[in-house]
Amino acid sequence: MSRERGPRRVVFLQRNLVSVEDFEFEEPKPGQVLIRSASTLISPGTEGATLLGLPNTPRKFPTYPGYSNAGVVVAVGDRVSGVKAGDRVVSRGRHASHVLVDEDRVLKIPGALSFDEASFFMLASIALQGVRKAGVELGDSVAVLGQGLVGQLALQLAKLSGGLPVIGVDLYDSRLEVSSRHGADHVFNPRRVNLEEEVEKATGGGGAGVVIEATGSPEAIGTALQLAGRDGRVILLGSTRGESTVNLYRDVHKKGVTVIGAHNSVRPRHESSHGRWTFEDDSALVLKLLSRNLLRVKDLVSLRISSERAPEAYRAILESKETVLGVILDWTGKGR
């Protein structure tokens, strides 16, 4: 008779080396919640860059990745009143079979929303704060550079916010096909068209009112600035891995372009206000949008794989960008 396996977690042992190891978790202290994970979503940009030790990452190993966790509460500490054992929840817990988090970092999963869909709450919240900072209004033209997970989510949220037209840009046609299904009015592959000319045509000749840079590529910063029209806003949503060279006079100063940094950490901590919501409020809204199918993520999942096969999951993300978007680690034992 086989013995049930103990707690397990993903670890980056060194650059480009992933493993799954045993660990021991503590019982919840006052104000803490212990969650048994069901699904965790890999963040391809941040986690891939961390694994490879790219610029603007910690470059410290071992490190324990993950921050998009969906699971079930199994125990709570004293003074916890908002959730109880058996509740389905999301948190910023790691890629691990069990995570211990503070109650104020836990949100209940609404209705029948699946664990897989709920695990998108973090990346969608990151995308949402970028769209908010862009100040998208009804009729604003919006170009989203990069149609990976964050870019796909930003495109949908820009559409929901009233962006028209909404333009998806990526180097992979397969990603642009997904963007079209999710409401993109135009999609362009810079390898196949003159991007600046096509965006000008799509926006009536004025350039994009809003450009959301979601690639994390240093070279894309210059492209984003060039695509922005007069008085346009460029939102730096992707975490750039390296240094960029831009013509500030031509692409910023002369056009009156506003450049806005949109790292997820630059948020109000305690109270939401217009255009600047807390992480908790944005995440709660994202879960509502997901539960009402206003934000669609099912076909963003390219691979659902057993947590024990995490090294394969990261290999797929790094080596198969043309065919792989979202990868979910399954912690229930039902993954492939």
Secondary structure, 3 states (H helix, E strand, C coil): CCCCCCCEEEEEEECCEEEEEECCCCCCCCCEEEEEEEEEECCHHHHHHHHHCCCCCCCCCCECCCCCEEEEEEEECCCCCCCCCCCEEEECCCCECEEEEEHHHEEECCCCCCHHHHCCHHHHHHHHHHHHHHCCCCCCCEEEECCCHHHHHHHHHHHHCCCCCEEEECCCHHHHHHHHHCCCCEEECCCCCCHHHHHHHHCCCCCEEEEEECCCCHHHHHHHHHHEEEEEEEEECCCCCCCCCCCHHHHHHCCCCEEEECCCCCCCCCCCECCECCHHHHHHHHHHHHHCCCCCCHHHEEEEEEHHHHHHHHHHHHHCCCCCCEEEEECCCCCC
